[in-house]
Amino acid sequence: MALAKAATLDNTLGLPCRAERFIVATSHDEIRNALAMAANDTAPLNIVGGASNLILAPRLSGVTLQVACDDWWWEESDDQTILVYAQAGLVWHDLVEACVERGWWGIENLALIPGHVGAAPIQNIGAYGVELADVLDSVHVMYCDDGRDAVFSRDDCEFAYRDSIFKRALAGRVVVTQVVLRLSRSPSPRLGYGDLAKRVSVPPKVQEIFDAVCATRREKLPDPAVLGNAGSFFTNPVLEATHAERLLREYPAMPHFPQLDGSVKLAAGWLIERCGFKGMRWGAFGVHERQALVLVHFGGGDRQELLVLADHIRDTVHQVFEVMLEREPRLMG
């Protein structure tokens, strides 16, 4: 375990952030030792992975713990099923790529999502018609107060759209240490989103879908290494059917996706673009020119400036559509 010391904390938004005491844990025991150290501190414990879905304060007091355990392995459950065990510090896209190379189906649509494995169940990450909940077997955690280990089944995680028990009842109470996925050798293509079906052969190979997702994301989304961003800044709103029907009468071309429970999911990016924000810039921040759902940082800005812009977008969308957007990246500090 690296000694606790002040450090600049890298994040994909490129916001300036200084952690008062920063610890990098590379093993299970080191995580437990770091939690024991933090338990004696009156300041809050901050837990980070790749810092790709966070809006950081300029200064993080107390202990900031980065879980860097990045091993993974697998076992065959039966002729078709593979259980993949991935530690929390592993880069998510690296895991997806390794599984696709072995011909395993299940997470190919989740390629190029930034961040580490440990953040995946917290956010219930999803893209192109697939969510982590679709393939998750279990989540291993460590409790912050006493260092005890626990395992949460898929049902225990209380998954919903971009939501889980780890964002609510267990927020700040546990550290995700390992994720177990249930993948398959049997083809199970999910091509109903966007133009993925046009980019692959029939029947498609898992590598083709992976490549198509990567190409689509690179065409539409900025690389955080080049232009600071946290990916999708707002979640897609889910409305009651009557509200959605009212909007569709006024905006018949509005993208909409009926849900199993009768509700309707809208495309937040379309709502933002319709309000005229796409490609616009305010100071150090702006709305990406190719994807209105992504707020970008051109450099030199701070968190408060970003949040003012986000609030302006949210309030404008609400005034026009009577739809309240919710922020996807979490505030820390």
N, C-alpha and C positions, 0 to 999 in steps of 0.2 A: 504494500500500500504506500503510495506517495505521501509524504508528510503534508499535513495541512498548512497551506500558505496562501497568501494573497495571489490572485492570478486573474488575468484577463480571460473572459469566458467567450469563446467563439460561438457564434450562432448564425443561422442561415439568413436572418434578416439583416445582419451586419450592424446591429445596434451596439453602442458602447456599453460594456458591462464589466464590472470589477467584482469578483467574488472575494469576500473577506477571508474565508478559509476554504480552500478548494482541495478535495481529496479524490483521487482516482483509484477505484477499487478494481483489482484484476482477478479476484477469487471470491468464493463464497465467504470464507473466513474474514477477508478484508472488508467486505460489505458489513458483516456483523460488528467488526471492530470500529468501523466508521460510525455506525449507528450508536454504539455505546458511547463514543466520544460526543456525538451530537446530543445524546440524551442529557448530558450535563450542562447543556447550553440553553439559556433562556430564549435565544433567538430561534426563529423557525428553521427547520431543516429543508434545504432545497435539493431536489433529486432531478438530475438531468441525464439525458442520453446523448443524442446527437444535436440537441437544441435546435431542431428543425421546425418545431410546432410551438415555440415559446416566444412571448414578447417580454423581454427581460428589462428589468429596472436598471438604471445606471450603476447601482450598487446592491449586491446581495449580502446581507449581514448573516452572521451565524455560519453554519457548515453547509457547503454545497458539495454534494456527492455525485460523482459521475461513475456509473457502473460500466466497466470496460471489459468484463468477462465476455469473450467472443468465440467460444468453441461451439461446435455443433456435431451431432451424430444422428444415426437413425437405426431403426430396427424394423423388420418385416412382421406386420401383424398377421397377415395371411398372404395368399398368392397375389392379391391385387392392392393391398393396403400397406402403406409405409407410415410409420410414426416418426416424425422428425422432431428432435429435441434441439432447441436453439437457445443459447444463453443470451441474456438481455443486451449485452454490449455489442452483439454482432450487427453489422450494417444490414438493414432489411433487404435492400436490393441485391446484395451479395448472396444472401440466402436464396432469394427467388431464382437468381441466375444459376446457382449450383443445383437446385432442384430441377429446373427446366433441362439442364444439360444431362441429367440422369433420366429424363423422360417421364417425370412425375407430374401429374396434373393436380391443379387446385389453386395455385397462387400465381399463375402466369399473368393474369389480368392485373395483378398488384405490383407489376414491375415498375421500377424507377420512383416509387414513393420514397421520399427522403426520410432519414431517421434510422433509429436502431430498433431491433426486435422488441426490446422492453416497452417501447411506447405503443406498439401495435395494438395490444388488447385494451390499453387505456382509452384510446381514441376509437377503437373498433374500426381501423382503417379500411377504406374501401375505394374501389375505382372500377369503372367499366362493367358494372353489374355484379361485382363480387365484393363481399365483405370478409374480414378476417373471421367473423363468427361462423361463416359457412364451412370453414375447414379446421377450426380450433378444437383441440381435444381437451387441453387443460392449461392453466397458468399457475406457475410456482411463484410464491411470494415470500418475503420475509417481513415480519411486523417490526415497525420502527421502535416501538416502546421496549420490547424485551428480546428482540432478535429471533423469535420462534419462527419456524418454517410452516407453511400451509400450502395446500393445493386446492385450486378452484376449478371445478368442472365447467364446461361450457355454460350450463344452466346457472351455475353459481355466479357467473360473471354479469348476469342481467344485461346482456347486450341489447342495444337499440341503435338507431341511426346515429353514428359518430358519438356513441355514448356507451358507458359501462359503469359497473359498480365502483371501478377504480377512479372514475371522475367525480363520483358522488360520495357515497357513504365511507369509502376507503381512501378518499383523496388525502394525501399526506400521511396516511397511517401505515402504508405498506410500500415495499420496494419490489417491483417485478424482477425476478432473478432468472426465470426460464419460461419459455413458451413451448408447448407441444402441439404439433400440427398433425392432422390426419389427411395424408395425400393418397393419390391413387395412380396405379399404372393404367387404368381404364380411361380412355379418352372421354372428356366431359367438357367440350368447348362451350364457352359463354360468349356469344357474339352479338347479342342484341343491343349493344350500346354503340351509338355513333356509327362510324363506317368501318368497324373492325372486320365485318364479314366481307367487305370488298377488298380487303388487303391480304386475304389468305385463300388457300386452295380449299377444295371440298373433296374429302373431309380434311380439315386442317391438322397440322402437327402442332404439338405444344410449343415447339420452338418458333413456329410461324406466328402464333398468337403473341408470344413474348416479344418478338421483334416488332410486330405491328403496334403493340401497346407502347413500346419504347419510342418508335418513330412518331406516333401520334402525340405523345407527351412532349417530345422534343420540338415538334412543330408548333405546339400551342403554349407551352409553359417555359418560362425563363430558367436558365441554370443558376441556382443560388451562388455558385462560385463566380459567376460573371455579374449578376444583378441580384442584389439582396432581396429575398422574399421568403415567406413561410408557406408557400403553396396556396391552396384555397384559403382565403381569409374569412369567408363566411360559409356556413353550411347551407345546403339547399333547403328552403322552407317546405314544410309539410302542412297542408291546409285541409280543413274540413271540405267535403265535397261541395257544399252549397257555396262556400266562398270561392273555390276554384271555378265553379260553373259561372259565377257572376263575372269573374275576371275574363274567362274565355269568351263570353259574349261580347265583351269590349275589345279583347285582344285575341282573336281566333288563331293567330299564328304563334301564340305563346307556347313554348315547349312545356309539356306536362306529362307526368308519369303516374298513372293510377296505382295505388297500393292495395295490398290484399285486404286491409281493414276498411277499405272504402275511401280513405283519405287520398289526397293527390299531392305529389311532390313536384315543385317547380324548380326551374333552373335559376339559381341566384345570379349567375353571371348574365343571363338575359335581362333580368330585371334591372341590374346595375347599368348594363349597356343601354337599355331603353331610356334610362334617365340621363343619358349623355355623358357618362363618366369615362367610358372606355378610351384609353390613350391619353387622358388628361394628367397634368402634373401640377402639384402644389408644393413648392419648395423642394425639400429633399425627397419627397414621396410622390407616388402617382399610381394610376391604374394601368396595368399592362396593356400594351397596344393590341395584343392578340387574344388576351383572355381577361375579361373584366372582373373575374372572380379573384384575381391575383393582385394584391397591392405590392408595389416594388419600392425599394429603397435605393436611391441614386448615390447615397453617401452623404455623410455630414449631418444627418438628422438624429433626433432622439425619440424616445418612446412617446412622449406627450404629443409631439407633432403628428406622429402616426395615428394615435388614438383620436385626435381631433378630426383628422381626415376620415377615419373609419366611422366615427359618429355622424359626420355630415352625410356620408353615403347611406348609412342605415336610416337616418331620419328622412332623407329625400325619398328613398324607396318606400318608406312607410307612408309618407304623404301622398305619393302617386298611386300606390297599389294597396294600401292598408295591409301590408305584409311587413312584419318585423324580422329583419335578418339577425341571426345570431353569429357571433364571432367564433371561429373555429380554433385558432391558436390560443393557448392559455397564457394569462398574465403570471409572471413570477417576480416576486420582490415588490 
